[in-house]
Amino acid sequence: MTGYAQASAGSPRGTLSLELRSVNARFLDVQFRIADDLRALEPVLREQITARIARGKVDCRVALAEGEGVTPRLNEEALRRLRAVAEAARRAFPDAAPPSLAEVLRWPGVLATETDADALRSAAAALCRRALDELSATRTREGAKLAAGIVERVREMRAQVEKVMPLVPEAIAAYQQKITERLREAIGNADDERIRTEIALFASKADVAEELDRLRAHLSEVERVLGAGGAVGKRLDFLAQELNREANTLASKAASAAVSDCALELKLLVEQIREQVQNLE
């Protein structure tokens, strides 16, 4: 489901800001946009996000506004690596100008800050919990709207199932009469036993009582899953596939135009449910 949350708070190094955006996705995909000097925060943030969110593409952005009392220092190891890279580049391009002081200071990792790493992680974890609470609330509100839409379509499907049931015996009887006349024309003076056998074979293939019963059961399960709450997306995705399977079978067995129309309407409603289910966690 889609959602957005933002939170900020003080930290040992200044003001820490965290932003979460989520969009629809079939599985969970968490992406981070964090400065290199804050990359150590990613594991604790990932752990919290995956514990609270089961589905969707989540984009996590973390930024830090350094406090006035924080004095950066030169990272000797980063300077050594930068010097080695610069010397190798100078050998490859002897006419190139050396990097300026400003360019050296902007090189990732050259400026480091003496901070308590544990305190910074603790501040980031608390900030992530706040943002996740806000994001979850947003996604819950959206989920409630989507669930209401699915329930409405389930009601429409039940109405179609109830509409089909009285049509089936009438459609079979009409088709039996038609097939009897065609058999008599095609095979002339065939005996009644042969005709009854052919009709019985057709009736067994055209009987959709089992499909209608399964449709009812699947619809009840959709309502139960939605009522139970929690992470329902994957379960509903499976149920939508089963509903589609039964609607297809009903359409293939349709013995009249009226039954066929109901089956097609059921397939349309199932497709609408499947589209909504993709947005649910």
C-alpha positions in Angstrom: 0.0 0.0 0.0 1.0 3.6 -0.5 2.0 5.7 2.4 4.3 8.5 3.6 5.8 9.5 6.9 8.5 11.9 8.1 10.1 12.4 11.5 13.1 14.3 12.9 14.8 14.6 16.2 18.1 15.6 17.9 21.0 13.2 17.9 24.6 13.3 19.2 25.7 14.8 15.8 22.8 17.2 15.2 19.3 17.0 13.8 18.5 13.6 12.3 15.7 13.3 9.8 14.1 10.1 8.4 11.6 9.9 5.6 9.6 6.8 4.6 7.7 6.3 1.4 5.8 3.1 0.4 4.2 2.1 -2.9 2.4 -1.0 -4.0 4.5 -4.1 -4.7 3.8 -7.8 -4.6 6.7 -8.5 -2.2 8.7 -6.4 0.3 11.5 -4.3 -1.2 13.3 -1.9 1.1 15.7 0.7 -0.5 17.9 3.1 1.5 19.2 6.5 0.6 21.8 7.3 3.3 25.0 9.2 3.3 28.2 7.1 3.5 29.1 8.3 7.0 25.6 7.2 8.2 25.6 3.8 6.4 26.2 2.0 9.8 22.6 2.9 10.7 21.1 0.8 7.8 21.0 -2.6 9.6 19.0 -1.3 12.6 16.6 0.6 10.3 16.1 -2.4 8.0 15.4 -4.7 11.0 12.7 -2.3 12.2 11.1 -1.8 8.8 11.0 -5.5 7.9 9.5 -6.3 11.4 6.5 -3.9 10.7 5.9 -4.1 7.0 5.4 -7.3 5.0 4.6 -6.1 1.5 5.4 -3.1 -0.7 8.3 -1.1 -2.0 9.7 1.1 0.8 12.1 4.0 0.3 13.9 5.1 3.4 15.9 8.4 3.3 18.0 9.5 6.2 19.7 13.0 6.5 21.7 14.7 9.1 22.1 18.4 9.8 25.3 18.7 11.8 25.0 20.6 15.1 27.0 23.7 15.7 29.0 22.1 18.6 30.1 19.2 16.4 33.6 19.6 15.1 34.6 17.4 12.2 38.1 15.9 11.9 40.2 14.6 9.0 40.0 10.9 8.5 43.6 9.9 7.9 42.7 6.5 6.4 40.3 8.1 3.9 43.0 10.7 3.0 45.5 8.0 2.4 43.2 6.2 0.1 42.4 9.4 -1.7 46.1 10.2 -2.1 46.7 6.8 -3.7 43.8 7.2 -6.1 45.0 10.7 -7.0 48.6 9.5 -7.7 47.3 6.7 -9.9 45.2 9.2 -11.8 48.1 11.6 -12.2 50.2 8.8 -13.7 47.4 8.1 -16.2 46.8 11.8 -16.9 50.0 13.7 -16.2 48.6 17.0 -17.4 45.5 17.0 -15.2 45.3 19.6 -12.4 45.6 18.3 -8.8 42.3 18.3 -6.8 41.6 21.5 -4.9 41.2 21.6 -1.1 37.5 22.0 -1.4 37.3 18.9 -3.6 39.4 16.9 -1.1 37.1 17.9 1.8 34.0 16.9 -0.2 35.4 13.4 -0.9 33.3 10.8 0.9 34.7 9.9 4.3 37.5 12.5 4.5 35.7 14.5 7.2 34.7 12.4 10.2 33.0 13.3 13.4 33.7 12.0 16.9 30.4 10.7 18.1 29.0 7.9 20.2 28.0 5.3 17.6 25.6 3.5 20.0 23.9 6.8 20.9 23.4 7.6 17.2 22.0 4.2 16.4 19.6 4.5 19.4 18.4 7.9 18.2 17.9 6.6 14.7 16.0 3.6 15.9 13.6 5.7 18.0 13.1 8.0 15.0 12.3 5.0 12.8 9.7 3.7 15.2 8.0 7.1 15.2 8.0 7.2 11.4 6.8 3.6 11.1 3.9 4.4 13.5 2.8 7.2 11.2 3.3 5.2 8.0 1.3 2.3 9.5 -1.6 4.6 10.4 -1.6 5.9 6.8 -1.5 2.5 5.3 -4.2 1.2 7.7 -6.6 4.0 6.6 -6.0 3.2 3.0 -6.3 -0.5 3.7 -9.8 0.0 5.3 -11.0 1.8 2.1 -9.6 -1.0 -0.1 -11.2 -3.7 2.1 -14.6 -1.9 1.9 -14.3 -2.0 -1.9 -13.5 -5.7 -1.9 -16.4 -6.4 0.4 -18.8 -4.6 -1.9 -17.6 -6.7 -4.9 -18.0 -9.8 -2.9 -21.6 -8.9 -2.3 -22.1 -8.3 -6.0 -20.5 -11.7 -6.7 -22.9 -13.4 -4.2 -25.8 -11.8 -6.0 -24.6 -13.2 -9.3 -24.2 -16.7 -7.8 -27.7 -16.5 -6.5 -28.9 -15.3 -9.8 -27.2 -18.2 -11.6 -28.6 -21.0 -9.4 -32.3 -21.0 -10.6 -31.1 -20.5 -14.2 -29.1 -23.7 -14.4 -31.9 -26.4 -14.3 -34.0 -24.4 -16.8 -31.0 -24.0 -19.1 -30.1 -27.7 -18.9 -33.7 -28.7 -19.6 -33.9 -26.4 -22.6 -30.6 -27.7 -23.9 -31.7 -31.3 -23.3 -34.8 -30.7 -25.4 -32.7 -29.2 -28.2 -30.1 -32.0 -28.1 -32.9 -34.6 -28.2 -34.3 -33.1 -31.3 -30.9 -32.9 -33.0 -30.0 -36.5 -32.0 -33.3 -37.8 -33.5 -32.6 -35.8 -36.7 -29.0 -37.0 -36.9 -29.3 -40.6 -36.0 -32.8 -41.2 -37.3 -34.6 -44.0 -35.4 -32.1 -44.3 -32.5 -33.6 -45.8 -29.5 -34.5 -43.8 -26.4 -31.7 -45.5 -24.4 -29.0 -44.0 -26.7 -30.6 -40.6 -26.4 -30.8 -40.8 -22.6 -27.2 -41.8 -22.5 -26.1 -38.8 -24.6 -28.3 -36.4 -22.5 -26.9 -37.8 -19.2 -23.4 -37.3 -20.5 -24.2 -33.7 -21.3 -25.9 -33.1 -18.0 -22.9 -34.3 -16.0 -20.7 -31.9 -18.0 -23.1 -29.0 -17.7 -23.8 -29.4 -13.9 -22.2 -26.4 -12.2 -23.5 -27.0 -8.7 -20.0 -27.9 -7.5 -18.6 -24.7 -9.0 -21.3 -22.6 -7.4 -20.7 -24.2 -4.0 -16.9 -23.5 -4.3 -17.6 -19.9 -5.3 -19.8 -19.4 -2.2 -17.1 -21.0 0.0 -14.3 -18.8 -1.4 -16.4 -15.7 -1.0 -17.0 -16.6 2.6 -13.3 -17.1 3.1 -12.6 -13.6 1.6 -15.0 -12.1 4.1 -13.4 -14.0 7.0 -9.8 -13.0 6.0 -10.8 -9.3 5.7 -12.6 -9.5 9.1 -9.6 -11.1 10.8 -7.3 -8.2 9.8 -3.5 -8.3 9.8 -1.4 -9.1 6.7 -4.1 -10.4 4.3 -2.7 -9.6 0.8 -1.0 -12.9 -0.1 -4.0 -14.9 1.2 -6.5 -12.8 -0.7 -4.3 -13.0 -3.8 -4.6 -16.8 -3.7 -8.3 -16.7 -3.1 -8.7 -14.3 -6.1 -7.0 -16.9 -8.3 -9.4 -19.6 -7.0 -12.4 -17.4 -7.6 -11.2 -16.8 -11.2 -10.7 -20.5 -11.7 -14.3 -21.3 -10.7 -15.7 -18.4 -12.8 -13.8 -19.7 -15.8 -15.2 -23.2 -15.3 -18.7 -21.8 -14.9 -18.3 -19.9 -18.2 -17.1 -23.0 -20.0 -20.0 -25.1 -18.8 -22.7 -22.4 -19.4 -25.7 -24.0 -21.0 -27.4 -20.7 -21.8 -26.6 -17.2 -22.7 -28.0 -16.0 -19.3 -25.6 -18.3 -17.4 -22.8 -17.2 -19.6 -23.5 -13.5 -18.9 -23.5 -14.1 -15.2 -20.2 -16.0 -15.5 -18.6 -13.1 -17.4 -19.8 -10.6 -14.8 -18.3 -12.8 -12.1 -14.9 -12.8 -14.0 -15.1 -9.0 -14.2 -15.7 -8.6 -10.5 -12.9 -11.1 -9.7 -10.5 -9.0 -11.8 -11.5 -5.9 -9.9 -10.8 -7.7 -6.6 -7.4 -8.9 -7.9 -6.4 -5.3 -8.7 -7.4 -4.2 -5.2 -5.7 -7.1 -3.5 -2.4 -6.2 -5.1 -2.5 -3.0 -3.0 -3.1 -4.7 0.3 -0.5 -5.9 2.7 
